[in-house]
């Protein structure tokens, strides 16, 4: 799977599990709502700094954003 799409899907999944809107997440990690939207759709290539900020805002390990939840192995 494309890494940008994988990170985006995980951000969306975790954000929804926490019942956050894109705007709420954006406020927590000091990014725009449009950035979060683009990231979740795999249209935005996140920097390591952004990955760290988003993971902290979601209160998860940065590694969780790279986890393939569909991988059975």
mmJSON file of the N, C-alpha and C atoms, coordinates in Angstrom:
{"data_MODEL":{"atom_site":{
"group_PDB":["ATOM","ATOM","ATOM","ATOM","ATOM","ATOM","ATOM","ATOM","ATOM","ATOM","ATOM","ATOM","ATOM","ATOM","ATOM","ATOM","ATOM","ATOM","ATOM","ATOM","ATOM","ATOM","ATOM","ATOM","ATOM","ATOM","ATOM","ATOM","ATOM","ATOM","ATOM","ATOM","ATOM","ATOM","ATOM","ATOM","ATOM","ATOM","ATOM","ATOM","ATOM","ATOM","ATOM","ATOM","ATOM","ATOM","ATOM","ATOM","ATOM","ATOM","ATOM","ATOM","ATOM","ATOM","ATOM","ATOM","ATOM","ATOM","ATOM","ATOM","ATOM","ATOM","ATOM","ATOM","ATOM","ATOM","ATOM","ATOM","ATOM","ATOM","ATOM","ATOM","ATOM","ATOM","ATOM","ATOM","ATOM","ATOM","ATOM","ATOM","ATOM","ATOM","ATOM","ATOM","ATOM","ATOM","ATOM","ATOM","ATOM","ATOM","ATOM","ATOM","ATOM","ATOM","ATOM","ATOM","ATOM","ATOM","ATOM","ATOM","ATOM","ATOM","ATOM","ATOM","ATOM","ATOM","ATOM","ATOM","ATOM","ATOM","ATOM","ATOM","ATOM","ATOM","ATOM","ATOM","ATOM","ATOM","ATOM","ATOM","ATOM","ATOM","ATOM","ATOM","ATOM","ATOM","ATOM","ATOM","ATOM","ATOM","ATOM","ATOM","ATOM","ATOM","ATOM","ATOM","ATOM","ATOM","ATOM","ATOM","ATOM","ATOM","ATOM","ATOM","ATOM","ATOM","ATOM","ATOM","ATOM","ATOM","ATOM","ATOM","ATOM","ATOM","ATOM","ATOM","ATOM","ATOM","ATOM","ATOM","ATOM","ATOM","ATOM","ATOM","ATOM","ATOM","ATOM","ATOM","ATOM","ATOM","ATOM","ATOM","ATOM","ATOM","ATOM","ATOM","ATOM","ATOM","ATOM","ATOM","ATOM","ATOM","ATOM","ATOM","ATOM","ATOM","ATOM","ATOM","ATOM","ATOM","ATOM","ATOM","ATOM","ATOM","ATOM","ATOM","ATOM","ATOM","ATOM","ATOM","ATOM","ATOM","ATOM","ATOM","ATOM","ATOM","ATOM","ATOM","ATOM","ATOM","ATOM","ATOM","ATOM","ATOM","ATOM","ATOM","ATOM","ATOM","ATOM"],
"id":[1,2,3,4,5,6,7,8,9,10,11,12,13,14,15,16,17,18,19,20,21,22,23,24,25,26,27,28,29,30,31,32,33,34,35,36,37,38,39,40,41,42,43,44,45,46,47,48,49,50,51,52,53,54,55,56,57,58,59,60,61,62,63,64,65,66,67,68,69,70,71,72,73,74,75,76,77,78,79,80,81,82,83,84,85,86,87,88,89,90,91,92,93,94,95,96,97,98,99,100,101,102,103,104,105,106,107,108,109,110,111,112,113,114,115,116,117,118,119,120,121,122,123,124,125,126,127,128,129,130,131,132,133,134,135,136,137,138,139,140,141,142,143,144,145,146,147,148,149,150,151,152,153,154,155,156,157,158,159,160,161,162,163,164,165,166,167,168,169,170,171,172,173,174,175,176,177,178,179,180,181,182,183,184,185,186,187,188,189,190,191,192,193,194,195,196,197,198,199,200,201,202,203,204,205,206,207,208,209,210,211,212,213,214,215,216,217,218,219],
"type_symbol":["N","C","C","N","C","C","N","C","C","N","C","C","N","C","C","N","C","C","N","C","C","N","C","C","N","C","C","N","C","C","N","C","C","N","C","C","N","C","C","N","C","C","N","C","C","N","C","C","N","C","C","N","C","C","N","C","C","N","C","C","N","C","C","N","C","C","N","C","C","N","C","C","N","C","C","N","C","C","N","C","C","N","C","C","N","C","C","N","C","C","N","C","C","N","C","C","N","C","C","N","C","C","N","C","C","N","C","C","N","C","C","N","C","C","N","C","C","N","C","C","N","C","C","N","C","C","N","C","C","N","C","C","N","C","C","N","C","C","N","C","C","N","C","C","N","C","C","N","C","C","N","C","C","N","C","C","N","C","C","N","C","C","N","C","C","N","C","C","N","C","C","N","C","C","N","C","C","N","C","C","N","C","C","N","C","C","N","C","C","N","C","C","N","C","C","N","C","C","N","C","C","N","C","C","N","C","C","N","C","C","N","C","C","N","C","C","N","C","C"],
"label_atom_id":["N","CA","C","N","CA","C","N","CA","C","N","CA","C","N","CA","C","N","CA","C","N","CA","C","N","CA","C","N","CA","C","N","CA","C","N","CA","C","N","CA","C","N","CA","C","N","CA","C","N","CA","C","N","CA","C","N","CA","C","N","CA","C","N","CA","C","N","CA","C","N","CA","C","N","CA","C","N","CA","C","N","CA","C","N","CA","C","N","CA","C","N","CA","C","N","CA","C","N","CA","C","N","CA","C","N","CA","C","N","CA","C","N","CA","C","N","CA","C","N","CA","C","N","CA","C","N","CA","C","N","CA","C","N","CA","C","N","CA","C","N","CA","C","N","CA","C","N","CA","C","N","CA","C","N","CA","C","N","CA","C","N","CA","C","N","CA","C","N","CA","C","N","CA","C","N","CA","C","N","CA","C","N","CA","C","N","CA","C","N","CA","C","N","CA","C","N","CA","C","N","CA","C","N","CA","C","N","CA","C","N","CA","C","N","CA","C","N","CA","C","N","CA","C","N","CA","C","N","CA","C","N","CA","C","N","CA","C","N","CA","C","N","CA","C","N","CA","C","N","CA","C","N","CA","C"],
"label_alt_id":[null,null,null,null,null,null,null,null,null,null,null,null,null,null,null,null,null,null,null,null,null,null,null,null,null,null,null,null,null,null,null,null,null,null,null,null,null,null,null,null,null,null,null,null,null,null,null,null,null,null,null,null,null,null,null,null,null,null,null,null,null,null,null,null,null,null,null,null,null,null,null,null,null,null,null,null,null,null,null,null,null,null,null,null,null,null,null,null,null,null,null,null,null,null,null,null,null,null,null,null,null,null,null,null,null,null,null,null,null,null,null,null,null,null,null,null,null,null,null,null,null,null,null,null,null,null,null,null,null,null,null,null,null,null,null,null,null,null,null,null,null,null,null,null,null,null,null,null,null,null,null,null,null,null,null,null,null,null,null,null,null,null,null,null,null,null,null,null,null,null,null,null,null,null,null,null,null,null,null,null,null,null,null,null,null,null,null,null,null,null,null,null,null,null,null,null,null,null,null,null,null,null,null,null,null,null,null,null,null,null,null,null,null,null,null,null,null,null,null],
"label_comp_id":["UNK","UNK","UNK","UNK","UNK","UNK","UNK","UNK","UNK","UNK","UNK","UNK","UNK","UNK","UNK","UNK","UNK","UNK","UNK","UNK","UNK","UNK","UNK","UNK","UNK","UNK","UNK","UNK","UNK","UNK","UNK","UNK","UNK","UNK","UNK","UNK","UNK","UNK","UNK","UNK","UNK","UNK","UNK","UNK","UNK","UNK","UNK","UNK","UNK","UNK","UNK","UNK","UNK","UNK","UNK","UNK","UNK","UNK","UNK","UNK","UNK","UNK","UNK","UNK","UNK","UNK","UNK","UNK","UNK","UNK","UNK","UNK","UNK","UNK","UNK","UNK","UNK","UNK","UNK","UNK","UNK","UNK","UNK","UNK","UNK","UNK","UNK","UNK","UNK","UNK","UNK","UNK","UNK","UNK","UNK","UNK","UNK","UNK","UNK","UNK","UNK","UNK","UNK","UNK","UNK","UNK","UNK","UNK","UNK","UNK","UNK","UNK","UNK","UNK","UNK","UNK","UNK","UNK","UNK","UNK","UNK","UNK","UNK","UNK","UNK","UNK","UNK","UNK","UNK","UNK","UNK","UNK","UNK","UNK","UNK","UNK","UNK","UNK","UNK","UNK","UNK","UNK","UNK","UNK","UNK","UNK","UNK","UNK","UNK","UNK","UNK","UNK","UNK","UNK","UNK","UNK","UNK","UNK","UNK","UNK","UNK","UNK","UNK","UNK","UNK","UNK","UNK","UNK","UNK","UNK","UNK","UNK","UNK","UNK","UNK","UNK","UNK","UNK","UNK","UNK","UNK","UNK","UNK","UNK","UNK","UNK","UNK","UNK","UNK","UNK","UNK","UNK","UNK","UNK","UNK","UNK","UNK","UNK","UNK","UNK","UNK","UNK","UNK","UNK","UNK","UNK","UNK","UNK","UNK","UNK","UNK","UNK","UNK","UNK","UNK","UNK","UNK","UNK","UNK"],
"label_asym_id":["A","A","A","A","A","A","A","A","A","A","A","A","A","A","A","A","A","A","A","A","A","A","A","A","A","A","A","A","A","A","A","A","A","A","A","A","A","A","A","A","A","A","A","A","A","A","A","A","A","A","A","A","A","A","A","A","A","A","A","A","A","A","A","A","A","A","A","A","A","A","A","A","A","A","A","A","A","A","A","A","A","A","A","A","A","A","A","A","A","A","A","A","A","A","A","A","A","A","A","A","A","A","A","A","A","A","A","A","A","A","A","A","A","A","A","A","A","A","A","A","A","A","A","A","A","A","A","A","A","A","A","A","A","A","A","A","A","A","A","A","A","A","A","A","A","A","A","A","A","A","A","A","A","A","A","A","A","A","A","A","A","A","A","A","A","A","A","A","A","A","A","A","A","A","A","A","A","A","A","A","A","A","A","A","A","A","A","A","A","A","A","A","A","A","A","A","A","A","A","A","A","A","A","A","A","A","A","A","A","A","A","A","A","A","A","A","A","A","A"],
"label_entity_id":["1","1","1","1","1","1","1","1","1","1","1","1","1","1","1","1","1","1","1","1","1","1","1","1","1","1","1","1","1","1","1","1","1","1","1","1","1","1","1","1","1","1","1","1","1","1","1","1","1","1","1","1","1","1","1","1","1","1","1","1","1","1","1","1","1","1","1","1","1","1","1","1","1","1","1","1","1","1","1","1","1","1","1","1","1","1","1","1","1","1","1","1","1","1","1","1","1","1","1","1","1","1","1","1","1","1","1","1","1","1","1","1","1","1","1","1","1","1","1","1","1","1","1","1","1","1","1","1","1","1","1","1","1","1","1","1","1","1","1","1","1","1","1","1","1","1","1","1","1","1","1","1","1","1","1","1","1","1","1","1","1","1","1","1","1","1","1","1","1","1","1","1","1","1","1","1","1","1","1","1","1","1","1","1","1","1","1","1","1","1","1","1","1","1","1","1","1","1","1","1","1","1","1","1","1","1","1","1","1","1","1","1","1","1","1","1","1","1","1"],
"label_seq_id":[1,1,1,2,2,2,3,3,3,4,4,4,5,5,5,6,6,6,7,7,7,8,8,8,9,9,9,10,10,10,11,11,11,12,12,12,13,13,13,14,14,14,15,15,15,16,16,16,17,17,17,18,18,18,19,19,19,20,20,20,21,21,21,22,22,22,23,23,23,24,24,24,25,25,25,26,26,26,27,27,27,28,28,28,29,29,29,30,30,30,31,31,31,32,32,32,33,33,33,34,34,34,35,35,35,36,36,36,37,37,37,38,38,38,39,39,39,40,40,40,41,41,41,42,42,42,43,43,43,44,44,44,45,45,45,46,46,46,47,47,47,48,48,48,49,49,49,50,50,50,51,51,51,52,52,52,53,53,53,54,54,54,55,55,55,56,56,56,57,57,57,58,58,58,59,59,59,60,60,60,61,61,61,62,62,62,63,63,63,64,64,64,65,65,65,66,66,66,67,67,67,68,68,68,69,69,69,70,70,70,71,71,71,72,72,72,73,73,73],
"pdbx_PDB_ins_code":[null,null,null,null,null,null,null,null,null,null,null,null,null,null,null,null,null,null,null,null,null,null,null,null,null,null,null,null,null,null,null,null,null,null,null,null,null,null,null,null,null,null,null,null,null,null,null,null,null,null,null,null,null,null,null,null,null,null,null,null,null,null,null,null,null,null,null,null,null,null,null,null,null,null,null,null,null,null,null,null,null,null,null,null,null,null,null,null,null,null,null,null,null,null,null,null,null,null,null,null,null,null,null,null,null,null,null,null,null,null,null,null,null,null,null,null,null,null,null,null,null,null,null,null,null,null,null,null,null,null,null,null,null,null,null,null,null,null,null,null,null,null,null,null,null,null,null,null,null,null,null,null,null,null,null,null,null,null,null,null,null,null,null,null,null,null,null,null,null,null,null,null,null,null,null,null,null,null,null,null,null,null,null,null,null,null,null,null,null,null,null,null,null,null,null,null,null,null,null,null,null,null,null,null,null,null,null,null,null,null,null,null,null,null,null,null,null,null,null],
"Cartn_x":[0.835,0.0,0.882,0.416,1.077,1.183,2.363,2.605,1.777,1.618,0.812,-0.638,-1.157,-2.536,-2.671,-1.666,-1.692,-1.742,-0.866,-0.854,-2.194,-2.68,-3.958,-5.119,-5.167,-6.25,-6.173,-4.954,-4.803,-5.16,-4.779,-5.158,-6.681,-7.333,-8.8,-9.436,-8.938,-9.497,-9.383,-8.207,-7.983,-8.781,-8.801,-9.567,-11.042,-11.594,-13.003,-13.266,-12.335,-12.489,-12.558,-11.833,-11.811,-12.918,-13.74,-14.864,-14.432,-13.335,-12.834,-13.19,-13.454,-13.603,-12.223,-12.156,-10.891,-10.432,-11.355,-11.011,-10.449,-11.029,-10.525,-9.113,-8.888,-7.547,-6.572,-6.98,-6.124,-5.717,-6.662,-6.358,-5.354,-5.502,-4.608,-3.174,-3.017,-1.665,-1.137,-1.848,-1.404,-1.25,-2.227,-2.312,-3.694,-3.876,-5.196,-6.094,-7.395,-8.348,-8.102,-7.745,-7.48,-6.28,-5.252,-4.083,-4.496,-5.284,-5.745,-6.571,-7.458,-8.286,-7.415,-6.465,-5.573,-4.739,-4.283,-3.494,-4.33,-5.553,-6.419,-6.76,-6.8,-7.109,-5.864,-4.689,-3.462,-2.95,-3.377,-2.973,-1.848,-1.57,-0.554,0.539,1.78,2.922,3.375,3.148,3.458,4.956,5.442,6.827,6.916,8.115,8.295,7.784,7.987,7.5,5.975,5.32,3.857,3.368,4.038,3.675,3.746,4.816,4.981,3.885,3.553,2.523,1.143,0.847,-0.457,-0.571,0.478,0.462,0.274,0.959,0.813,-0.608,-1.166,-2.532,-3.549,-3.272,-4.163,-3.835,-2.741,-2.278,-1.994,-1.302,-0.866,0.609,1.239,2.613,2.631,3.704,3.848,3.823,4.249,4.257,2.846,1.88,0.487,0.001,0.557,0.146,0.669,1.655,2.238,1.776,0.935,0.5,-0.543,-0.326,-1.293,-2.292,-3.456,-4.473,-5.068,-4.859,-5.362,-4.357,-3.131,-2.086,-2.349,-2.528,-2.835,-1.57,-0.39,0.852,1.528],
"Cartn_y":[-1.18,0.0,1.246,2.259,3.547,4.103,4.554,5.016,6.249,7.181,8.372,7.988,7.043,6.589,5.834,5.032,4.279,5.224,6.209,7.187,7.922,8.336,9.048,8.23,6.97,6.098,5.919,5.787,5.614,6.882,8.033,9.29,9.395,9.12,9.19,8.187,6.956,5.915,6.316,6.746,7.103,8.352,9.322,10.553,10.216,9.38,9.0,8.192,7.291,6.516,7.44,8.551,9.512,10.565,10.404,11.308,12.77,12.96,14.307,14.701,15.969,16.473,16.787,16.965,17.367,18.7,19.597,20.909,20.796,19.935,19.744,19.179,18.192,17.634,18.692,19.451,20.498,21.496,21.89,22.815,22.215,20.934,20.27,20.147,20.0,19.778,20.983,22.116,23.368,23.271,22.619,22.541,23.028,23.255,23.668,22.446,22.7,21.625,21.067,21.911,21.462,20.518,20.805,19.933,18.546,18.521,17.24,16.489,17.194,16.573,15.976,16.753,16.27,15.079,15.135,14.036,12.758,12.869,11.699,11.09,11.897,11.395,10.95,11.004,10.576,11.571,12.815,13.857,14.725,14.594,15.411,14.51,14.834,14.079,14.713,14.046,14.598,14.544,15.577,15.588,14.815,14.493,13.822,14.695,15.993,16.925,16.878,16.822,16.741,15.422,14.335,13.013,13.033,13.599,13.67,14.519,15.647,16.533,15.881,15.204,14.545,13.387,12.597,11.487,12.008,13.077,13.657,14.18,14.818,15.344,14.228,13.077,11.923,11.048,11.39,10.644,9.182,8.975,7.631,7.707,6.558,6.492,6.84,7.476,7.763,6.471,5.374,4.088,3.619,4.019,3.638,4.206,5.314,5.932,5.165,4.305,3.51,2.052,1.709,0.315,-0.044,-1.169,-1.654,-2.555,-2.008,-2.764,-3.885,-3.872,-4.933,-6.057,-5.881,-6.886,-8.035,-9.204,-10.383,-11.06,-10.634,-11.298,-10.75],
"Cartn_z":[0.0,0.0,0.0,-0.645,-0.689,0.732,1.117,2.482,2.838,1.908,2.182,2.456,1.691,1.902,3.219,3.563,4.809,6.01,6.019,7.114,7.161,6.017,5.965,6.491,6.106,6.59,8.098,8.615,10.057,10.819,10.298,10.941,10.982,9.863,9.811,10.784,10.781,11.655,13.124,13.524,14.93,15.296,14.404,14.662,14.867,14.016,14.139,15.4,15.752,16.984,18.197,18.115,19.222,19.09,18.066,17.817,17.688,16.963,16.685,15.26,15.057,13.696,13.137,11.831,11.228,11.8,12.03,12.575,13.993,14.803,16.164,16.149,15.289,15.177,14.667,13.675,13.123,14.21,15.046,16.139,17.111,17.396,18.355,17.843,16.529,15.99,15.21,15.304,14.696,13.178,12.551,11.095,10.682,9.412,8.928,8.749,8.717,8.456,7.067,6.114,4.744,4.703,5.496,5.57,6.075,7.149,7.704,6.67,5.985,4.948,3.842,3.354,2.297,2.768,3.998,4.556,4.616,5.108,5.234,3.88,2.85,1.507,0.745,1.386,0.736,-0.282,-0.178,-1.126,-0.583,0.706,1.364,1.918,1.606,2.116,3.42,4.532,5.846,6.132,6.781,7.241,8.554,8.969,10.254,11.398,11.278,12.295,12.373,11.224,11.194,11.761,11.403,11.938,13.46,14.001,15.456,16.085,15.475,16.017,15.974,14.885,14.747,15.727,15.849,16.804,18.226,18.578,19.913,20.116,19.096,19.187,19.36,18.749,18.859,20.069,20.754,21.924,21.608,20.477,20.075,19.691,19.606,19.118,17.632,17.209,15.779,14.96,15.555,14.855,14.511,15.326,15.068,13.736,13.315,12.047,10.842,11.053,9.962,9.99,10.95,11.104,10.046,9.405,8.414,9.128,9.428,10.181,9.358,8.044,7.167,6.981,7.502,7.342,8.315,7.764,8.597,9.131,8.663,9.04,10.166],
"occupancy":[1.0,1.0,1.0,1.0,1.0,1.0,1.0,1.0,1.0,1.0,1.0,1.0,1.0,1.0,1.0,1.0,1.0,1.0,1.0,1.0,1.0,1.0,1.0,1.0,1.0,1.0,1.0,1.0,1.0,1.0,1.0,1.0,1.0,1.0,1.0,1.0,1.0,1.0,1.0,1.0,1.0,1.0,1.0,1.0,1.0,1.0,1.0,1.0,1.0,1.0,1.0,1.0,1.0,1.0,1.0,1.0,1.0,1.0,1.0,1.0,1.0,1.0,1.0,1.0,1.0,1.0,1.0,1.0,1.0,1.0,1.0,1.0,1.0,1.0,1.0,1.0,1.0,1.0,1.0,1.0,1.0,1.0,1.0,1.0,1.0,1.0,1.0,1.0,1.0,1.0,1.0,1.0,1.0,1.0,1.0,1.0,1.0,1.0,1.0,1.0,1.0,1.0,1.0,1.0,1.0,1.0,1.0,1.0,1.0,1.0,1.0,1.0,1.0,1.0,1.0,1.0,1.0,1.0,1.0,1.0,1.0,1.0,1.0,1.0,1.0,1.0,1.0,1.0,1.0,1.0,1.0,1.0,1.0,1.0,1.0,1.0,1.0,1.0,1.0,1.0,1.0,1.0,1.0,1.0,1.0,1.0,1.0,1.0,1.0,1.0,1.0,1.0,1.0,1.0,1.0,1.0,1.0,1.0,1.0,1.0,1.0,1.0,1.0,1.0,1.0,1.0,1.0,1.0,1.0,1.0,1.0,1.0,1.0,1.0,1.0,1.0,1.0,1.0,1.0,1.0,1.0,1.0,1.0,1.0,1.0,1.0,1.0,1.0,1.0,1.0,1.0,1.0,1.0,1.0,1.0,1.0,1.0,1.0,1.0,1.0,1.0,1.0,1.0,1.0,1.0,1.0,1.0,1.0,1.0,1.0,1.0,1.0,1.0,1.0,1.0,1.0,1.0,1.0,1.0],
"B_iso_or_equiv":[0.0,0.0,0.0,0.0,0.0,0.0,0.0,0.0,0.0,0.0,0.0,0.0,0.0,0.0,0.0,0.0,0.0,0.0,0.0,0.0,0.0,0.0,0.0,0.0,0.0,0.0,0.0,0.0,0.0,0.0,0.0,0.0,0.0,0.0,0.0,0.0,0.0,0.0,0.0,0.0,0.0,0.0,0.0,0.0,0.0,0.0,0.0,0.0,0.0,0.0,0.0,0.0,0.0,0.0,0.0,0.0,0.0,0.0,0.0,0.0,0.0,0.0,0.0,0.0,0.0,0.0,0.0,0.0,0.0,0.0,0.0,0.0,0.0,0.0,0.0,0.0,0.0,0.0,0.0,0.0,0.0,0.0,0.0,0.0,0.0,0.0,0.0,0.0,0.0,0.0,0.0,0.0,0.0,0.0,0.0,0.0,0.0,0.0,0.0,0.0,0.0,0.0,0.0,0.0,0.0,0.0,0.0,0.0,0.0,0.0,0.0,0.0,0.0,0.0,0.0,0.0,0.0,0.0,0.0,0.0,0.0,0.0,0.0,0.0,0.0,0.0,0.0,0.0,0.0,0.0,0.0,0.0,0.0,0.0,0.0,0.0,0.0,0.0,0.0,0.0,0.0,0.0,0.0,0.0,0.0,0.0,0.0,0.0,0.0,0.0,0.0,0.0,0.0,0.0,0.0,0.0,0.0,0.0,0.0,0.0,0.0,0.0,0.0,0.0,0.0,0.0,0.0,0.0,0.0,0.0,0.0,0.0,0.0,0.0,0.0,0.0,0.0,0.0,0.0,0.0,0.0,0.0,0.0,0.0,0.0,0.0,0.0,0.0,0.0,0.0,0.0,0.0,0.0,0.0,0.0,0.0,0.0,0.0,0.0,0.0,0.0,0.0,0.0,0.0,0.0,0.0,0.0,0.0,0.0,0.0,0.0,0.0,0.0,0.0,0.0,0.0,0.0,0.0,0.0],
"pdbx_formal_charge":[null,null,null,null,null,null,null,null,null,null,null,null,null,null,null,null,null,null,null,null,null,null,null,null,null,null,null,null,null,null,null,null,null,null,null,null,null,null,null,null,null,null,null,null,null,null,null,null,null,null,null,null,null,null,null,null,null,null,null,null,null,null,null,null,null,null,null,null,null,null,null,null,null,null,null,null,null,null,null,null,null,null,null,null,null,null,null,null,null,null,null,null,null,null,null,null,null,null,null,null,null,null,null,null,null,null,null,null,null,null,null,null,null,null,null,null,null,null,null,null,null,null,null,null,null,null,null,null,null,null,null,null,null,null,null,null,null,null,null,null,null,null,null,null,null,null,null,null,null,null,null,null,null,null,null,null,null,null,null,null,null,null,null,null,null,null,null,null,null,null,null,null,null,null,null,null,null,null,null,null,null,null,null,null,null,null,null,null,null,null,null,null,null,null,null,null,null,null,null,null,null,null,null,null,null,null,null,null,null,null,null,null,null,null,null,null,null,null,null],
"auth_seq_id":[1,1,1,2,2,2,3,3,3,4,4,4,5,5,5,6,6,6,7,7,7,8,8,8,9,9,9,10,10,10,11,11,11,12,12,12,13,13,13,14,14,14,15,15,15,16,16,16,17,17,17,18,18,18,19,19,19,20,20,20,21,21,21,22,22,22,23,23,23,24,24,24,25,25,25,26,26,26,27,27,27,28,28,28,29,29,29,30,30,30,31,31,31,32,32,32,33,33,33,34,34,34,35,35,35,36,36,36,37,37,37,38,38,38,39,39,39,40,40,40,41,41,41,42,42,42,43,43,43,44,44,44,45,45,45,46,46,46,47,47,47,48,48,48,49,49,49,50,50,50,51,51,51,52,52,52,53,53,53,54,54,54,55,55,55,56,56,56,57,57,57,58,58,58,59,59,59,60,60,60,61,61,61,62,62,62,63,63,63,64,64,64,65,65,65,66,66,66,67,67,67,68,68,68,69,69,69,70,70,70,71,71,71,72,72,72,73,73,73],
"auth_comp_id":["UNK","UNK","UNK","UNK","UNK","UNK","UNK","UNK","UNK","UNK","UNK","UNK","UNK","UNK","UNK","UNK","UNK","UNK","UNK","UNK","UNK","UNK","UNK","UNK","UNK","UNK","UNK","UNK","UNK","UNK","UNK","UNK","UNK","UNK","UNK","UNK","UNK","UNK","UNK","UNK","UNK","UNK","UNK","UNK","UNK","UNK","UNK","UNK","UNK","UNK","UNK","UNK","UNK","UNK","UNK","UNK","UNK","UNK","UNK","UNK","UNK","UNK","UNK","UNK","UNK","UNK","UNK","UNK","UNK","UNK","UNK","UNK","UNK","UNK","UNK","UNK","UNK","UNK","UNK","UNK","UNK","UNK","UNK","UNK","UNK","UNK","UNK","UNK","UNK","UNK","UNK","UNK","UNK","UNK","UNK","UNK","UNK","UNK","UNK","UNK","UNK","UNK","UNK","UNK","UNK","UNK","UNK","UNK","UNK","UNK","UNK","UNK","UNK","UNK","UNK","UNK","UNK","UNK","UNK","UNK","UNK","UNK","UNK","UNK","UNK","UNK","UNK","UNK","UNK","UNK","UNK","UNK","UNK","UNK","UNK","UNK","UNK","UNK","UNK","UNK","UNK","UNK","UNK","UNK","UNK","UNK","UNK","UNK","UNK","UNK","UNK","UNK","UNK","UNK","UNK","UNK","UNK","UNK","UNK","UNK","UNK","UNK","UNK","UNK","UNK","UNK","UNK","UNK","UNK","UNK","UNK","UNK","UNK","UNK","UNK","UNK","UNK","UNK","UNK","UNK","UNK","UNK","UNK","UNK","UNK","UNK","UNK","UNK","UNK","UNK","UNK","UNK","UNK","UNK","UNK","UNK","UNK","UNK","UNK","UNK","UNK","UNK","UNK","UNK","UNK","UNK","UNK","UNK","UNK","UNK","UNK","UNK","UNK","UNK","UNK","UNK","UNK","UNK","UNK"],
"auth_asym_id":["A","A","A","A","A","A","A","A","A","A","A","A","A","A","A","A","A","A","A","A","A","A","A","A","A","A","A","A","A","A","A","A","A","A","A","A","A","A","A","A","A","A","A","A","A","A","A","A","A","A","A","A","A","A","A","A","A","A","A","A","A","A","A","A","A","A","A","A","A","A","A","A","A","A","A","A","A","A","A","A","A","A","A","A","A","A","A","A","A","A","A","A","A","A","A","A","A","A","A","A","A","A","A","A","A","A","A","A","A","A","A","A","A","A","A","A","A","A","A","A","A","A","A","A","A","A","A","A","A","A","A","A","A","A","A","A","A","A","A","A","A","A","A","A","A","A","A","A","A","A","A","A","A","A","A","A","A","A","A","A","A","A","A","A","A","A","A","A","A","A","A","A","A","A","A","A","A","A","A","A","A","A","A","A","A","A","A","A","A","A","A","A","A","A","A","A","A","A","A","A","A","A","A","A","A","A","A","A","A","A","A","A","A","A","A","A","A","A","A"],
"auth_atom_id":["N","CA","C","N","CA","C","N","CA","C","N","CA","C","N","CA","C","N","CA","C","N","CA","C","N","CA","C","N","CA","C","N","CA","C","N","CA","C","N","CA","C","N","CA","C","N","CA","C","N","CA","C","N","CA","C","N","CA","C","N","CA","C","N","CA","C","N","CA","C","N","CA","C","N","CA","C","N","CA","C","N","CA","C","N","CA","C","N","CA","C","N","CA","C","N","CA","C","N","CA","C","N","CA","C","N","CA","C","N","CA","C","N","CA","C","N","CA","C","N","CA","C","N","CA","C","N","CA","C","N","CA","C","N","CA","C","N","CA","C","N","CA","C","N","CA","C","N","CA","C","N","CA","C","N","CA","C","N","CA","C","N","CA","C","N","CA","C","N","CA","C","N","CA","C","N","CA","C","N","CA","C","N","CA","C","N","CA","C","N","CA","C","N","CA","C","N","CA","C","N","CA","C","N","CA","C","N","CA","C","N","CA","C","N","CA","C","N","CA","C","N","CA","C","N","CA","C","N","CA","C","N","CA","C","N","CA","C","N","CA","C","N","CA","C","N","CA","C","N","CA","C","N","CA","C"],
"pdbx_PDB_model_num":[1,1,1,1,1,1,1,1,1,1,1,1,1,1,1,1,1,1,1,1,1,1,1,1,1,1,1,1,1,1,1,1,1,1,1,1,1,1,1,1,1,1,1,1,1,1,1,1,1,1,1,1,1,1,1,1,1,1,1,1,1,1,1,1,1,1,1,1,1,1,1,1,1,1,1,1,1,1,1,1,1,1,1,1,1,1,1,1,1,1,1,1,1,1,1,1,1,1,1,1,1,1,1,1,1,1,1,1,1,1,1,1,1,1,1,1,1,1,1,1,1,1,1,1,1,1,1,1,1,1,1,1,1,1,1,1,1,1,1,1,1,1,1,1,1,1,1,1,1,1,1,1,1,1,1,1,1,1,1,1,1,1,1,1,1,1,1,1,1,1,1,1,1,1,1,1,1,1,1,1,1,1,1,1,1,1,1,1,1,1,1,1,1,1,1,1,1,1,1,1,1,1,1,1,1,1,1,1,1,1,1,1,1,1,1,1,1,1,1]
}}}
